[in-house]
Amino acid sequence: MAVRVQTEDFDAGAEIAALRRANPKVGAVASFIGVVRDVNDGDAVATLTLEHYPGMTEKALEAIVAEAQGRWDILDALVVHRVGTLAPLDQIVLVAVSSAHRGEAFAACEFIMDYLKTRAPFWKQEATPQGPRWVDARDSDDAAAERWAAEAKRQGAA
Amino acid sequence: MINLVFFARLREDLGTAGEALELPAGVTTVAGLRAHLVQRGGAWAGALAPGRAVRVAVNHDMADAATPIKPGDEVAFFPPVTGG
């Protein structure tokens, strides 16, 4: 299990290969890559600058990965999140999870992303033709994270 | 003393990334600290007003209004997060 916050780009293929290398118990790897778009809320986005809270960010990501590990039978997980100024087409975040079977890898990967969006201290600011603009948190992100809590409650009750 | 830090839009609205603050008498929780800062008026009253979406972390853990604060703590105020 590893989390990294960095300004440099990442090679998703190499990261995923390293995640499953030399572990013959791995039967599935699910991954997600978040990418900078050139438009948001109807405005052109020239660059996207990501700020974070050093120290807390790593701790929050490790806690999210640990929670995923507690909920699903996964073999390994990796989170790489970039900070600094990025441009459209640039990669922002990589989440990769390995497991014996696909169900756990898919679920844990989505869970880690959903919790990252609502719990990890990153903030985005876009450069638009009207000037810099902080990105507002979306209610749909809270809803995505909350459905995992509801799921846990349902399973607990069953 | 506590170490106060601010991020993103909140840092810009307050015009500071943080400060060392002598914990005022009677302030023992996140809610108490926020109310104390609001009393400064001006940008503080606006940015931290009740009802504004502000998240708080104490010593790098997400906190809520009732989370206790003691000397030596690092308390961070910031907007809802938007990573990923």
gemmi code that builds the backbone of each chain (N, CA, C; Angstrom):
import gemmi

chains = {
    "A": [
        ("MET", (0.857, -1.177, 0.000), (0.000, 0.000, 0.000), (0.899, 1.234, 0.000)),
        ("ALA", (0.621, 2.164, -0.885), (1.459, 3.360, -0.944), (0.638, 4.557, -1.407)),
        ("VAL", (0.963, 5.719, -0.877), (0.368, 6.963, -1.363), (1.505, 7.946, -1.638)),
        ("ARG", (1.355, 8.723, -2.699), (2.374, 9.719, -3.045), (1.710, 10.999, -3.508)),
        ("VAL", (2.256, 12.125, -3.063), (1.825, 13.433, -3.553), (3.038, 14.043, -4.226)),
        ("GLN", (2.896, 14.450, -5.485), (4.077, 14.897, -6.231), (3.684, 15.896, -7.304)),
        ("THR", (4.673, 16.703, -7.727), (4.417, 17.636, -8.830), (4.632, 16.941, -10.169)),
        ("GLU", (5.538, 15.951, -10.212), (5.875, 15.309, -11.478), (4.728, 14.452, -12.008)),
        ("ASP", (4.747, 14.237, -13.315), (3.793, 13.339, -13.947), (4.117, 11.898, -13.528)),
        ("PHE", (3.195, 10.981, -13.803), (3.436, 9.568, -13.499), (3.191, 8.731, -14.741)),
        ("ASP", (3.839, 7.571, -14.762), (3.678, 6.608, -15.856), (2.733, 5.516, -15.338)),
        ("ALA", (1.460, 5.623, -15.733), (0.448, 4.722, -15.179), (0.781, 3.261, -15.478)),
        ("GLY", (1.286, 3.000, -16.678), (1.622, 1.627, -17.041), (2.695, 1.049, -16.133)),
        ("ALA", (3.734, 1.855, -15.885), (4.829, 1.389, -15.029), (4.356, 1.216, -13.585)),
        ("GLU", (3.501, 2.137, -13.128), (2.995, 2.060, -11.745), (2.156, 0.792, -11.556)),
        ("ILE", (1.301, 0.507, -12.541), (0.425, -0.664, -12.445), (1.253, -1.953, -12.540)),
        ("ALA", (2.247, -1.939, -13.410), (3.118, -3.114, -13.540), (3.833, -3.386, -12.209)),
        ("ALA", (4.289, -2.302, -11.559), (5.006, -2.460, -10.292), (4.073, -2.971, -9.198)),
        ("LEU", (2.797, -2.565, -9.284), (1.821, -2.949, -8.255), (1.597, -4.458, -8.224)),
        ("ARG", (1.635, -5.087, -9.407), (1.326, -6.513, -9.437), (2.558, -7.382, -9.639)),
        ("ARG", (3.709, -6.729, -9.820), (4.935, -7.471, -10.111), (5.237, -8.490, -9.016)),
        ("ALA", (5.615, -9.690, -9.439), (6.097, -10.721, -8.516), (5.063, -11.155, -7.490)),
        ("ASN", (3.775, -10.904, -7.765), (2.757, -11.429, -6.849), (1.764, -12.288, -7.636)),
        ("PRO", (1.995, -13.600, -7.639), (1.126, -14.485, -8.436), (-0.271, -14.661, -7.841)),
        ("LYS", (-0.536, -14.053, -6.681), (-1.892, -14.109, -6.113), (-2.811, -13.082, -6.778)),
        ("VAL", (-2.229, -12.124, -7.499), (-3.028, -11.075, -8.141), (-3.750, -11.647, -9.359)),
        ("GLY", (-5.075, -11.527, -9.355), (-5.864, -11.960, -10.504), (-6.535, -10.800, -11.195)),
        ("ALA", (-6.508, -9.614, -10.564), (-7.205, -8.455, -11.120), (-6.536, -7.173, -10.663)),
        ("VAL", (-6.486, -6.212, -11.566), (-6.037, -4.860, -11.209), (-7.047, -3.883, -11.789)),
        ("ALA", (-7.600, -3.029, -10.944), (-8.489, -1.964, -11.422), (-7.781, -0.644, -11.189)),
        ("SER", (-7.907, 0.272, -12.146), (-7.243, 1.563, -11.976), (-8.132, 2.691, -12.475)),
        ("PHE", (-7.864, 3.877, -11.945), (-8.586, 5.087, -12.358), (-7.559, 6.187, -12.568)),
        ("ILE", (-7.727, 6.961, -13.628), (-6.871, 8.127, -13.863), (-7.770, 9.340, -14.034)),
        ("GLY", (-7.540, 10.362, -13.225), (-8.244, 11.638, -13.381), (-7.377, 12.564, -14.224)),
        ("VAL", (-8.033, 13.290, -15.149), (-7.316, 14.090, -16.139), (-7.898, 15.513, -16.177)),
        ("VAL", (-7.056, 16.491, -16.475), (-7.511, 17.888, -16.572), (-8.294, 18.087, -17.867)),
        ("ARG", (-9.523, 18.648, -17.740), (-10.340, 18.979, -18.915), (-10.111, 20.436, -19.306)),
        ("ASP", (-10.450, 20.764, -20.569), (-10.216, 22.148, -21.016), (-11.441, 23.032, -20.833)),
        ("VAL", (-12.480, 22.473, -20.208), (-13.671, 23.286, -19.963), (-14.309, 22.821, -18.661)),
        ("ASN", (-14.850, 23.767, -17.880), (-15.569, 23.419, -16.646), (-16.647, 24.459, -16.407)),
        ("ASP", (-17.846, 24.001, -16.114), (-18.982, 24.887, -15.892), (-19.123, 25.923, -17.011)),
        ("GLY", (-18.871, 25.473, -18.234), (-19.103, 26.340, -19.385), (-17.966, 27.297, -19.726)),
        ("ASP", (-16.907, 27.302, -18.934), (-15.797, 28.221, -19.223), (-14.542, 27.456, -19.619)),
        ("ALA", (-13.759, 28.062, -20.529), (-12.489, 27.467, -20.938), (-11.527, 27.474, -19.754)),
        ("VAL", (-10.793, 26.380, -19.615), (-9.808, 26.263, -18.532), (-8.422, 26.182, -19.179)),
        ("ALA", (-7.578, 27.196, -18.909), (-6.229, 27.225, -19.491), (-5.274, 26.379, -18.658)),
        ("THR", (-5.354, 26.547, -17.329), (-4.541, 25.733, -16.420), (-5.349, 25.441, -15.159)),
        ("LEU", (-4.893, 24.415, -14.444), (-5.537, 24.011, -13.197), (-4.424, 23.909, -12.156)),
        ("THR", (-4.574, 24.653, -11.055), (-3.541, 24.612, -10.019), (-4.087, 23.908, -8.792)),
        ("LEU", (-3.350, 22.904, -8.347), (-3.774, 22.115, -7.187), (-2.938, 22.462, -5.969)),
        ("GLU", (-3.646, 22.848, -4.909), (-3.010, 23.148, -3.628), (-3.342, 22.003, -2.678)),
        ("HIS", (-2.478, 21.724, -1.706), (-2.827, 20.706, -0.714), (-2.276, 21.084, 0.646)),
        ("TYR", (-2.540, 20.246, 1.620), (-2.140, 20.493, 3.013), (-1.078, 19.459, 3.359)),
        ("PRO", (0.202, 19.785, 3.106), (1.266, 18.800, 3.331), (1.190, 18.226, 4.748)),
        ("GLY", (1.381, 16.959, 4.864), (1.291, 16.312, 6.178), (-0.079, 15.690, 6.360)),
        ("MET", (-1.121, 16.513, 6.268), (-2.471, 15.957, 6.397), (-2.852, 15.154, 5.156)),
        ("THR", (-2.432, 15.612, 3.987), (-2.833, 14.938, 2.748), (-2.419, 13.472, 2.768)),
        ("GLU", (-1.150, 13.221, 3.073), (-0.638, 11.854, 3.085), (-1.383, 11.023, 4.135)),
        ("LYS", (-1.598, 11.633, 5.307), (-2.295, 10.928, 6.389), (-3.726, 10.569, 5.983)),
        ("ALA", (-4.401, 11.509, 5.323), (-5.781, 11.272, 4.899), (-5.836, 10.176, 3.838)),
        ("LEU", (-4.898, 10.212, 2.886), (-4.889, 9.188, 1.831), (-4.585, 7.810, 2.419)),
        ("GLU", (-3.638, 7.768, 3.363), (-3.314, 6.476, 3.994), (-4.518, 5.927, 4.750)),
        ("ALA", (-5.266, 6.811, 5.410), (-6.450, 6.367, 6.145), (-7.512, 5.823, 5.192)),
        ("ILE", (-7.664, 6.452, 4.036), (-8.655, 6.000, 3.049), (-8.262, 4.623, 2.500)),
        ("VAL", (-6.978, 4.456, 2.196), (-6.508, 3.164, 1.692), (-6.677, 2.081, 2.770)),
        ("ALA", (-6.374, 2.434, 4.016), (-6.531, 1.465, 5.110), (-7.994, 1.062, 5.260)),
        ("GLU", (-8.894, 2.027, 5.090), (-10.322, 1.712, 5.206), (-10.749, 0.776, 4.076)),
        ("ALA", (-10.237, 1.016, 2.878), (-10.552, 0.132, 1.742), (-10.037, -1.282, 2.012)),
        ("GLN", (-8.855, -1.344, 2.605), (-8.250, -2.635, 2.944), (-9.100, -3.394, 3.961)),
        ("GLY", (-9.720, -2.640, 4.873), (-10.570, -3.256, 5.885), (-11.891, -3.757, 5.317)),
        ("ARG", (-12.335, -3.119, 4.235), (-13.655, -3.466, 3.686), (-13.599, -4.538, 2.618)),
        ("TRP", (-12.492, -4.595, 1.864), (-12.398, -5.566, 0.773), (-11.104, -6.357, 0.888)),
        ("ASP", (-11.132, -7.529, 0.326), (-9.970, -8.405, 0.329), (-9.069, -8.004, -0.839)),
        ("ILE", (-8.274, -6.956, -0.613), (-7.400, -6.484, -1.694), (-5.950, -6.817, -1.359)),
        ("LEU", (-5.142, -6.928, -2.392), (-3.740, -7.322, -2.195), (-2.816, -6.119, -2.103)),
        ("ASP", (-3.102, -5.078, -2.887), (-2.261, -3.881, -2.830), (-3.058, -2.705, -3.377)),
        ("ALA", (-2.623, -1.508, -3.023), (-3.287, -0.306, -3.534), (-2.263, 0.813, -3.645)),
        ("LEU", (-2.468, 1.665, -4.631), (-1.560, 2.794, -4.861), (-2.391, 4.033, -5.174)),
        ("VAL", (-2.022, 5.153, -4.541), (-2.614, 6.445, -4.890), (-1.466, 7.403, -5.205)),
        ("VAL", (-1.489, 7.989, -6.397), (-0.526, 9.044, -6.760), (-1.348, 10.266, -7.122)),
        ("HIS", (-1.117, 11.383, -6.439), (-1.879, 12.604, -6.718), (-0.899, 13.736, -6.973)),
        ("ARG", (-1.112, 14.439, -8.068), (-0.218, 15.551, -8.393), (-0.715, 16.864, -7.799)),
        ("VAL", (0.226, 17.773, -7.544), (-0.083, 19.129, -7.090), (0.707, 20.103, -7.962)),
        ("GLY", (0.358, 21.386, -7.849), (1.016, 22.386, -8.680), (0.140, 22.741, -9.865)),
        ("THR", (0.726, 23.364, -10.874), (-0.050, 23.853, -12.010), (-0.007, 22.861, -13.165)),
        ("LEU", (-1.204, 22.455, -13.605), (-1.357, 21.469, -14.675), (-2.134, 22.091, -15.830)),
        ("ALA", (-2.045, 21.448, -16.985), (-2.733, 21.940, -18.183), (-3.710, 20.868, -18.672)),
        ("PRO", (-4.699, 21.266, -19.495), (-5.601, 20.265, -20.068), (-4.801, 19.116, -20.696)),
        ("LEU", (-5.317, 17.918, -20.562), (-4.695, 16.651, -21.001), (-3.753, 16.063, -19.946)),
        ("ASP", (-3.311, 16.881, -18.986), (-2.401, 16.362, -17.952), (-3.133, 15.394, -17.029)),
        ("GLN", (-2.401, 14.435, -16.534), (-2.931, 13.515, -15.540), (-2.900, 14.192, -14.171)),
        ("ILE", (-3.964, 13.956, -13.365), (-4.024, 14.521, -12.010), (-3.785, 13.434, -10.969)),
        ("VAL", (-4.505, 12.341, -11.120), (-4.501, 11.336, -10.045), (-4.563, 9.936, -10.634)),
        ("LEU", (-3.871, 9.022, -9.955), (-3.938, 7.598, -10.298), (-4.299, 6.819, -9.038)),
        ("VAL", (-5.319, 5.980, -9.162), (-5.627, 5.015, -8.117), (-5.586, 3.640, -8.764)),
        ("ALA", (-4.838, 2.716, -8.180), (-4.780, 1.352, -8.709), (-4.883, 0.383, -7.542)),
        ("VAL", (-5.676, -0.665, -7.743), (-5.906, -1.655, -6.690), (-5.769, -3.049, -7.289)),
        ("SER", (-5.060, -3.921, -6.593), (-4.953, -5.311, -7.042), (-5.671, -6.221, -6.054)),
        ("SER", (-6.216, -7.310, -6.589), (-6.923, -8.288, -5.751), (-6.933, -9.616, -6.503)),
        ("ALA", (-7.482, -10.636, -5.855), (-7.548, -11.936, -6.505), (-8.605, -11.938, -7.604)),
        ("HIS", (-9.743, -11.279, -7.324), (-10.858, -11.259, -8.272), (-11.306, -9.824, -8.542)),
        ("ARG", (-11.975, -9.614, -9.673), (-12.219, -8.243, -10.117), (-13.146, -7.438, -9.211)),
        ("GLY", (-14.113, -8.105, -8.588), (-15.112, -7.367, -7.803), (-14.473, -6.483, -6.740)),
        ("GLU", (-13.539, -7.048, -5.994), (-12.880, -6.300, -4.914), (-12.064, -5.139, -5.480)),
        ("ALA", (-11.355, -5.383, -6.584), (-10.505, -4.327, -7.152), (-11.352, -3.161, -7.669)),
        ("PHE", (-12.446, -3.491, -8.400), (-13.331, -2.431, -8.900), (-13.903, -1.612, -7.742)),
        ("ALA", (-14.456, -2.305, -6.752), (-15.140, -1.615, -5.653), (-14.162, -0.766, -4.852)),
        ("ALA", (-13.013, -1.346, -4.504), (-12.057, -0.611, -3.676), (-11.506, 0.597, -4.427)),
        ("CYS", (-11.293, 0.472, -5.730), (-10.771, 1.588, -6.531), (-11.776, 2.744, -6.532)),
        ("GLU", (-13.046, 2.411, -6.742), (-14.069, 3.465, -6.767), (-14.240, 4.097, -5.383)),
        ("PHE", (-14.213, 3.255, -4.361), (-14.321, 3.736, -2.977), (-13.194, 4.724, -2.664)),
        ("ILE", (-11.961, 4.361, -2.999), (-10.816, 5.232, -2.707), (-10.988, 6.576, -3.418)),
        ("MET", (-11.406, 6.563, -4.677), (-11.623, 7.826, -5.400), (-12.731, 8.650, -4.761)),
        ("ASP", (-13.851, 7.994, -4.428), (-14.980, 8.732, -3.850), (-14.607, 9.372, -2.514)),
        ("TYR", (-13.835, 8.654, -1.707), (-13.441, 9.215, -0.407), (-12.364, 10.278, -0.587)),
        ("LEU", (-11.463, 10.053, -1.536), (-10.432, 11.068, -1.825), (-11.087, 12.408, -2.181)),
        ("LYS", (-12.165, 12.348, -2.980), (-12.830, 13.570, -3.445), (-13.453, 14.365, -2.305)),
        ("THR", (-13.776, 13.691, -1.186), (-14.463, 14.399, -0.108), (-13.632, 14.521, 1.172)),
        ("ARG", (-12.528, 13.775, 1.271), (-11.777, 13.771, 2.534), (-10.321, 14.186, 2.433)),
        ("ALA", (-9.732, 14.116, 1.257), (-8.304, 14.445, 1.151), (-8.162, 15.946, 0.871)),
        ("PRO", (-7.293, 16.632, 1.625), (-7.230, 18.102, 1.520), (-6.464, 18.608, 0.296)),
        ("PHE", (-7.163, 18.552, -0.842), (-6.681, 19.161, -2.089), (-7.716, 20.208, -2.507)),
        ("TRP", (-7.232, 21.280, -3.141), (-8.145, 22.292, -3.687), (-7.675, 22.685, -5.073)),
        ("LYS", (-8.653, 22.844, -5.989), (-8.347, 23.194, -7.371), (-8.706, 24.643, -7.653)),
        ("GLN", (-7.802, 25.324, -8.347), (-8.112, 26.649, -8.852), (-7.884, 26.654, -10.366)),
        ("GLU", (-8.896, 27.124, -11.113), (-8.808, 27.140, -12.568), (-8.445, 28.540, -13.064)),
        ("ALA", (-7.619, 28.577, -14.119), (-7.396, 29.844, -14.823), (-8.389, 29.888, -15.977)),
        ("THR", (-9.334, 30.833, -15.926), (-10.353, 30.975, -16.966), (-10.182, 32.346, -17.630)),
        ("PRO", (-10.859, 32.583, -18.764), (-10.751, 33.906, -19.402), (-11.169, 35.040, -18.467)),
        ("GLN", (-12.017, 34.719, -17.459), (-12.455, 35.750, -16.509), (-11.494, 35.896, -15.323)),
        ("GLY", (-10.413, 35.103, -15.326), (-9.467, 35.166, -14.205), (-9.478, 33.876, -13.412)),
        ("PRO", (-8.685, 33.835, -12.325), (-8.617, 32.609, -11.530), (-9.929, 32.355, -10.784)),
        ("ARG", (-10.281, 31.080, -10.647), (-11.556, 30.724, -10.002), (-11.360, 29.443, -9.216)),
        ("TRP", (-11.670, 29.485, -7.908), (-11.613, 28.263, -7.096), (-12.757, 27.346, -7.492)),
        ("VAL", (-12.471, 26.078, -7.616), (-13.504, 25.096, -7.960), (-14.323, 24.809, -6.698)),
        ("ASP", (-15.648, 24.838, -6.843), (-16.530, 24.524, -5.711), (-16.717, 23.023, -5.587)),
        ("ALA", (-16.824, 22.557, -4.343), (-17.125, 21.145, -4.110), (-18.522, 20.854, -4.654)),
        ("ARG", (-18.708, 19.640, -5.163), (-19.997, 19.253, -5.742), (-20.770, 18.382, -4.757)),
        ("ASP", (-22.075, 18.638, -4.677), (-22.932, 17.802, -3.827), (-22.892, 16.354, -4.288)),
        ("SER", (-22.716, 16.149, -5.620), (-22.713, 14.780, -6.154), (-21.514, 13.994, -5.616)),
        ("ASP", (-20.409, 14.700, -5.277), (-19.256, 14.017, -4.688), (-19.571, 13.536, -3.272)),
        ("ASP", (-20.271, 14.389, -2.497), (-20.683, 13.978, -1.149), (-21.614, 12.771, -1.236)),
        ("ALA", (-22.535, 12.825, -2.209), (-23.498, 11.729, -2.361), (-22.774, 10.432, -2.719)),
        ("ALA", (-21.749, 10.539, -3.576), (-20.996, 9.347, -3.985), (-20.288, 8.722, -2.785)),
        ("ALA", (-19.720, 9.555, -1.928), (-19.019, 9.032, -0.742), (-20.014, 8.455, 0.256)),
        ("GLU", (-21.165, 9.118, 0.390), (-22.130, 8.676, 1.403), (-22.765, 7.326, 1.070)),
        ("ARG", (-22.824, 6.997, -0.230), (-23.483, 5.718, -0.539), (-22.649, 4.548, -0.030)),
        ("TRP", (-21.318, 4.736, 0.135), (-20.486, 3.665, 0.701), (-20.798, 3.468, 2.179)),
        ("ALA", (-21.081, 4.573, 2.870), (-21.450, 4.478, 4.294), (-22.784, 3.763, 4.423)),
        ("ALA", (-23.722, 4.095, 3.517), (-25.029, 3.436, 3.530), (-24.882, 1.949, 3.251)),
        ("GLU", (-23.986, 1.640, 2.317), (-23.713, 0.243, 1.953), (-23.194, -0.547, 3.159)),
        ("ALA", (-22.268, 0.072, 3.903), (-21.688, -0.596, 5.090), (-22.767, -0.850, 6.131)),
        ("LYS", (-23.661, 0.140, 6.270), (-24.742, 0.020, 7.250), (-25.674, -1.136, 6.872)),
        ("ARG", (-25.977, -1.209, 5.554), (-26.875, -2.249, 5.062), (-26.259, -3.631, 5.315)),
        ("GLN", (-24.964, -3.732, 5.012), (-24.290, -5.029, 5.193), (-24.211, -5.389, 6.672)),
        ("GLY", (-24.006, -4.358, 7.518), (-23.941, -4.588, 8.957), (-25.263, -5.126, 9.482)),
        ("ALA", (-26.358, -4.644, 8.898), (-27.693, -5.013, 9.349), (-28.073, -6.405, 8.838)),
        ("ALA", (-27.447, -6.804, 7.744), (-27.837, -8.083, 7.123), (-27.348, -9.274, 7.933)),
    ],
    "B": [
        ("MET", (0.020, 28.234, 23.115), (-0.120, 28.670, 21.723), (-0.688, 27.531, 20.874)),
        ("ILE", (-1.457, 27.897, 19.867), (-1.837, 26.930, 18.838), (-1.346, 27.469, 17.495)),
        ("ASN", (-1.195, 26.554, 16.536), (-0.783, 26.959, 15.200), (-2.011, 26.941, 14.292)),
        ("LEU", (-2.397, 28.114, 13.811), (-3.560, 28.226, 12.922), (-3.075, 28.246, 11.485)),
        ("VAL", (-3.716, 27.456, 10.618), (-3.360, 27.495, 9.194), (-4.630, 27.561, 8.344)),
        ("PHE", (-4.504, 28.222, 7.196), (-5.648, 28.425, 6.301), (-5.251, 28.031, 4.880)),
        ("PHE", (-6.222, 27.500, 4.133), (-5.915, 27.033, 2.778), (-6.908, 27.559, 1.743)),
        ("ALA", (-6.423, 27.582, 0.500), (-7.239, 27.840, -0.684), (-7.997, 29.171, -0.563)),
        ("ARG", (-9.285, 29.163, -0.914), (-10.044, 30.412, -0.954), (-10.056, 31.102, 0.419)),
        ("LEU", (-10.064, 30.294, 1.473), (-10.105, 30.864, 2.825), (-8.820, 31.646, 3.118)),
        ("ARG", (-7.693, 31.103, 2.682), (-6.397, 31.787, 2.859), (-6.411, 33.129, 2.121)),
        ("GLU", (-6.971, 33.104, 0.912), (-7.034, 34.349, 0.135), (-8.002, 35.358, 0.769)),
        ("ASP", (-9.164, 34.874, 1.208), (-10.149, 35.783, 1.806), (-9.608, 36.416, 3.085)),
        ("LEU", (-8.828, 35.637, 3.860), (-8.308, 36.136, 5.137), (-7.002, 36.903, 4.947)),
        ("GLY", (-6.373, 36.712, 3.786), (-5.133, 37.425, 3.515), (-3.952, 36.903, 4.304)),
        ("THR", (-4.039, 35.671, 4.817), (-2.926, 35.084, 5.573), (-2.966, 33.567, 5.464)),
        ("ALA", (-1.777, 32.954, 5.482), (-1.698, 31.487, 5.437), (-1.723, 30.889, 6.828)),
        ("GLY", (-1.604, 31.745, 7.849), (-1.663, 31.203, 9.206), (-1.026, 32.124, 10.219)),
        ("GLU", (-1.114, 31.707, 11.476), (-0.541, 32.500, 12.569), (-0.426, 31.621, 13.815)),
        ("ALA", (0.452, 32.054, 14.717), (0.488, 31.434, 16.040), (-0.455, 32.231, 16.923)),
        ("LEU", (-1.286, 31.523, 17.673), (-2.309, 32.215, 18.470), (-2.287, 31.688, 19.902)),
        ("GLU", (-2.265, 32.621, 20.853), (-2.419, 32.245, 22.260), (-3.869, 31.808, 22.424)),
        ("LEU", (-4.084, 30.571, 22.871), (-5.448, 30.059, 22.977), (-6.210, 30.936, 23.977)),
        ("PRO", (-7.261, 31.642, 23.503), (-7.971, 32.561, 24.401), (-8.658, 31.801, 25.537)),
        ("ALA", (-8.740, 32.434, 26.701), (-9.386, 31.801, 27.855), (-10.803, 31.405, 27.466)),
        ("GLY", (-11.212, 30.217, 27.833), (-12.576, 29.784, 27.573), (-12.758, 29.089, 26.238)),
        ("VAL", (-11.746, 29.159, 25.358), (-11.872, 28.478, 24.060), (-11.301, 27.063, 24.180)),
        ("THR", (-12.177, 26.070, 24.064), (-11.743, 24.675, 24.261), (-12.132, 23.766, 23.103)),
        ("THR", (-12.901, 24.298, 22.155), (-13.362, 23.459, 21.037), (-13.208, 24.223, 19.718)),
        ("VAL", (-13.371, 23.475, 18.615), (-13.353, 24.073, 17.278), (-14.423, 25.166, 17.171)),
        ("ALA", (-15.629, 24.896, 17.674), (-16.715, 25.883, 17.592), (-16.329, 27.163, 18.330)),
        ("GLY", (-15.715, 27.001, 19.513), (-15.303, 28.163, 20.298), (-14.238, 28.975, 19.581)),
        ("LEU", (-13.301, 28.280, 18.957), (-12.225, 28.972, 18.241), (-12.789, 29.725, 17.031)),
        ("ARG", (-13.682, 29.071, 16.306), (-14.273, 29.730, 15.128), (-15.039, 30.988, 15.549)),
        ("ALA", (-15.806, 30.888, 16.647), (-16.566, 32.049, 17.124), (-15.606, 33.166, 17.541)),
        ("HIS", (-14.491, 32.788, 18.167), (-13.492, 33.782, 18.578), (-12.931, 34.515, 17.356)),
        ("LEU", (-12.631, 33.765, 16.287), (-12.063, 34.382, 15.078), (-13.092, 35.271, 14.376)),
        ("VAL", (-14.365, 34.843, 14.381), (-15.431, 35.641, 13.771), (-15.540, 37.006, 14.460)),
        ("GLN", (-15.281, 37.010, 15.765), (-15.383, 38.258, 16.537), (-14.353, 39.303, 16.113)),
        ("ARG", (-13.337, 38.877, 15.362), (-12.361, 39.853, 14.865), (-12.990, 40.794, 13.842)),
        ("GLY", (-14.140, 40.375, 13.284), (-14.835, 41.222, 12.315), (-14.180, 41.193, 10.943)),
        ("GLY", (-14.602, 42.089, 10.069), (-14.025, 42.221, 8.733), (-14.052, 40.925, 7.952)),
        ("ALA", (-12.920, 40.600, 7.322), (-12.836, 39.394, 6.493), (-13.079, 38.140, 7.336)),
        ("TRP", (-12.670, 38.186, 8.608), (-12.838, 37.012, 9.475), (-14.313, 36.702, 9.673)),
        ("ALA", (-15.091, 37.751, 9.925), (-16.526, 37.562, 10.166), (-17.196, 37.014, 8.911)),
        ("GLY", (-16.722, 37.458, 7.737), (-17.327, 36.994, 6.490), (-16.943, 35.566, 6.158)),
        ("ALA", (-15.641, 35.306, 6.166), (-15.146, 34.005, 5.696), (-15.530, 32.852, 6.615)),
        ("LEU", (-15.649, 33.145, 7.910), (-15.912, 32.066, 8.881), (-17.320, 32.139, 9.463)),
        ("ALA", (-18.175, 32.980, 8.861), (-19.539, 33.167, 9.370), (-20.259, 31.826, 9.492)),
        ("PRO", (-21.109, 31.694, 10.528), (-21.904, 30.471, 10.635), (-22.692, 30.286, 9.334)),
        ("GLY", (-22.763, 29.085, 8.854), (-23.481, 28.857, 7.598), (-22.545, 28.778, 6.408)),
        ("ARG", (-21.352, 29.407, 6.503), (-20.376, 29.249, 5.421), (-19.805, 27.835, 5.504)),
        ("ALA", (-19.622, 27.199, 4.332), (-19.084, 25.838, 4.317), (-17.584, 25.899, 4.604)),
        ("VAL", (-17.229, 25.606, 5.842), (-15.829, 25.611, 6.270), (-15.529, 24.260, 6.906)),
        ("ARG", (-14.428, 23.652, 6.485), (-13.995, 22.404, 7.101), (-12.841, 22.709, 8.039)),
        ("VAL", (-12.686, 21.867, 9.062), (-11.638, 22.086, 10.062), (-10.903, 20.780, 10.313)),
        ("ALA", (-9.587, 20.876, 10.437), (-8.789, 19.713, 10.834), (-7.985, 20.097, 12.072)),
        ("VAL", (-7.894, 19.175, 13.024), (-7.066, 19.377, 14.218), (-5.968, 18.327, 14.182)),
        ("ASN", (-4.735, 18.792, 14.177), (-3.569, 17.897, 14.099), (-3.692, 16.903, 12.933)),
        ("HIS", (-4.121, 17.433, 11.774), (-4.175, 16.665, 10.521), (-5.313, 15.649, 10.463)),
        ("ASP", (-6.246, 15.701, 11.408), (-7.432, 14.848, 11.327), (-8.661, 15.729, 11.160)),
        ("MET", (-9.587, 15.304, 10.285), (-10.818, 16.053, 10.115), (-11.514, 16.174, 11.471)),
        ("ALA", (-12.028, 17.364, 11.741), (-12.639, 17.645, 13.042), (-14.065, 18.129, 12.830)),
        ("ASP", (-14.829, 18.212, 13.928), (-16.136, 18.857, 13.842), (-16.219, 19.924, 14.928)),
        ("ALA", (-17.383, 20.540, 15.044), (-17.529, 21.695, 15.934), (-17.141, 21.355, 17.372)),
        ("ALA", (-17.386, 20.104, 17.771), (-17.178, 19.723, 19.175), (-15.757, 19.227, 19.460)),
        ("THR", (-14.926, 19.105, 18.430), (-13.571, 18.583, 18.642), (-12.794, 19.492, 19.597)),
        ("PRO", (-12.189, 18.914, 20.644), (-11.444, 19.742, 21.611), (-10.147, 20.307, 21.026)),
        ("ILE", (-9.762, 21.458, 21.518), (-8.501, 22.106, 21.124), (-7.709, 22.412, 22.389)),
        ("LYS", (-6.413, 22.116, 22.340), (-5.543, 22.393, 23.488), (-4.241, 23.027, 22.998)),
        ("PRO", (-3.506, 23.677, 23.900), (-2.250, 24.300, 23.480), (-1.346, 23.291, 22.767)),
        ("GLY", (-0.675, 23.755, 21.720), (0.217, 22.891, 20.958), (-0.428, 22.303, 19.715)),
        ("ASP", (-1.753, 22.416, 19.616), (-2.444, 21.837, 18.456), (-2.226, 22.667, 17.190)),
        ("GLU", (-2.305, 21.982, 16.049), (-2.379, 22.689, 14.765), (-3.828, 22.605, 14.288)),
        ("VAL", (-4.426, 23.764, 14.070), (-5.827, 23.811, 13.651), (-5.895, 24.455, 12.270)),
        ("ALA", (-6.482, 23.720, 11.327), (-6.567, 24.201, 9.950), (-8.021, 24.480, 9.588)),
        ("PHE", (-8.248, 25.611, 8.942), (-9.571, 25.952, 8.403), (-9.443, 25.983, 6.884)),
        ("PHE", (-10.397, 25.359, 6.191), (-10.334, 25.364, 4.726), (-11.708, 25.097, 4.119)),
        ("PRO", (-11.865, 25.394, 2.820), (-13.145, 25.118, 2.148), (-13.298, 23.613, 1.911)),
        ("PRO", (-14.516, 23.158, 1.596), (-14.695, 21.755, 1.204), (-13.680, 21.388, 0.124)),
        ("VAL", (-13.146, 20.171, 0.204), (-12.020, 19.790, -0.658), (-12.486, 19.471, -2.079)),
        ("THR", (-11.570, 19.649, -3.032), (-11.935, 19.472, -4.452), (-10.832, 18.765, -5.238)),
        ("GLY", (-10.186, 17.774, -4.615), (-9.126, 17.052, -5.328), (-9.678, 16.000, -6.279)),
        ("GLY", (-8.760, 15.187, -6.778), (-9.154, 14.060, -7.629), (-9.242, 14.408, -9.095)),
    ],
}
model = gemmi.Model(1)
for chain_id, residues in chains.items():
    chain = gemmi.Chain(chain_id)
    for i, (resn, *xyz) in enumerate(residues, 1):
        res = gemmi.Residue()
        res.name, res.seqid = resn, gemmi.SeqId(i, " ")
        for name, pos in zip(("N", "CA", "C"), xyz):
            atom = gemmi.Atom()
            atom.name, atom.element = name, gemmi.Element(name[0])
            atom.pos, atom.b_iso = gemmi.Position(*pos), 0.0
            res.add_atom(atom)
        chain.add_residue(res)
    model.add_chain(chain)
structure = gemmi.Structure()
structure.add_model(model)
structure.setup_entities()
